[in-house]
Amino acid sequence: MAVAGTLYTYPENWRAFKALIAAQYSGAKIKVLSTPPQFHFGQTNKTPEFLKKFPAGKVPAFEGDDGFCVFESNAIAHYVSNEELRGATKESAAQVLQWVSFADSDIVPPASTWVFPTLGIMQYNKQATECAKEEVRRILGLLDSHLKTRTFLVGECITLADITVVCTLLWLYKQVLEPPFRQPYENVNRWFVTCINQPQFKTILGELKLCEKMAQFDAKKFAENQPKKESSKKEKPPKEEKKAEKKEEKKPEPEEEMDECDQALAAEPKSKDPFSHLPKSPFSMDEFKRKYSNEDTLKVALPHFWEHFDKDGWSIWYAEYRFPEELAQTFMSCNLITGMFQRLDKLRKNAFASVILFGTNNDSSISGIWVFRGQELAFPLSPDWQVDYESYTWRKLDPDSEECKDLVKEYFLWEGSFKHVGKAFNQGKIFK
Ligand SMILES: N[C@@H](CCC(=O)N[C@@H](CS)C(=O)NCC(=O)O)C(=O)O
């Protein structure tokens, strides 16, 4: 008997599309509840009744007419599929699972990092975005080679592998994969367009318009999406809901907010604040970072930096990765850099870095400019910060020197001759 039941989600959820497209192929009957009063995302999914059936409190979630409940979008899509979609042989079923897992582990993270800021639902971070772009290039390249000799990902017809990977790539194709970016991956483009033009996909996705111009960080929308001060300290509504219910709010004054970083620092005993011994400094790292993230680097952020930089309260350092010969794949090096940044997250108010990966696979180097509160390297101040720094050589720069001015300009801007990096790498790509 064909599966029948209810899918709880919010409107236009790409994760829910997987099951809905699969149901178009299998004939499963799915009723969608995605809007109030039947289903209010952020509220209904937090009620005891919902949590009893779906303890993760997340959507999509599926409840069969027979009472069977399942959450996790891939499990739901699997449940509502037919044998052909799941992979008819043991081998093809394994390959379907392979692509479904790959989509979650390899595509979702960079796609979210790149796309969410363009939708105003996540703060923009240059380094992370550029690494995500490189990751997307790698993924598209890998898919392109696979699809060179194949019409679909597994076997001769559409399976859950195609449905899942298409849905995972959906926002990339809609928001940021402008023609010059996607042009090298013609097999992926051909396959993607073939899939979305199948009637079963079209019924769910509608007429899809592929990206014409790469969307950029939507700072205005992001500010509008920030929760009100009052509520932000209590319960933050889930991200997607913030997007769905666009609020008419003014950007909260970040200086007055206790963000996660402040809260973490405040939670520690005062004697543990590693910067408490330093006198106050007029240079606001927060203010500079806002300029750097949201405004033109050359015209606004750099002049602001030099106008406000306090050389008594802060120091500038040049750092170079000590083991360039160990850097193989550039995407792994990108992860090395972003991993270091994540581990240093609590330094956010007291440090800034622009780190660049130069070169190509098996021929690259990493170097960067760091700005620290105080006159010493901050890493020894806390055991949490010591994971990576010994893999770099550190040289303190004289902020009044021409060398420092040039390096700051080149690294902040990600442009310039980078003479010190070495001739070979100047031919290569700069990841920014
Ligand atoms: N891996 C899960 C992810 C589900 C998920 O993160 N859902 C989000 C919306 S896209 C959610 O329901 N969040 C509500 C919450 O975390 O409270 C899946 O694929 O279903």
PDBQT file of the ligand as one rigid body, heavy atoms in Angstrom, charges set to zero:
ROOT
HETATM    1  N1  LIG A 501      19.413  17.107   9.432  1.00  0.00    +0.000 N 
HETATM    2  C1  LIG A 501      18.075  17.609   9.583  1.00  0.00    +0.000 C 
HETATM    3  C2  LIG A 501      18.130  19.092   9.778  1.00  0.00    +0.000 C 
HETATM    4  C3  LIG A 501      16.773  19.645  10.167  1.00  0.00    +0.000 C 
HETATM    5  C4  LIG A 501      16.870  21.070  10.612  1.00  0.00    +0.000 C 
HETATM    6  O1  LIG A 501      17.946  21.586  10.982  1.00  0.00    +0.000 OA
HETATM    7  N2  LIG A 501      15.732  21.743  10.593  1.00  0.00    +0.000 N 
HETATM    8  C5  LIG A 501      15.676  23.110  11.031  1.00  0.00    +0.000 C 
HETATM    9  C6  LIG A 501      15.033  23.965   9.958  1.00  0.00    +0.000 C 
HETATM   10  S1  LIG A 501      15.902  23.806   8.422  1.00  0.00    +0.000 SA
HETATM   11  C7  LIG A 501      14.788  23.194  12.257  1.00  0.00    +0.000 C 
HETATM   12  O2  LIG A 501      13.748  22.601  12.301  1.00  0.00    +0.000 OA
HETATM   13  N3  LIG A 501      15.205  23.943  13.257  1.00  0.00    +0.000 N 
HETATM   14  C8  LIG A 501      14.413  24.150  14.421  1.00  0.00    +0.000 C 
HETATM   15  C9  LIG A 501      15.249  24.130  15.640  1.00  0.00    +0.000 C 
HETATM   16  O3  LIG A 501      16.443  23.829  15.557  1.00  0.00    +0.000 OA
HETATM   17  O4  LIG A 501      14.698  24.423  16.691  1.00  0.00    +0.000 OA
HETATM   18  C10 LIG A 501      17.253  17.224   8.359  1.00  0.00    +0.000 C 
HETATM   19  O5  LIG A 501      17.836  17.102   7.277  1.00  0.00    +0.000 OA
HETATM   20  O6  LIG A 501      16.043  17.067   8.490  1.00  0.00    +0.000 OA
ENDROOT
TORSDOF 0
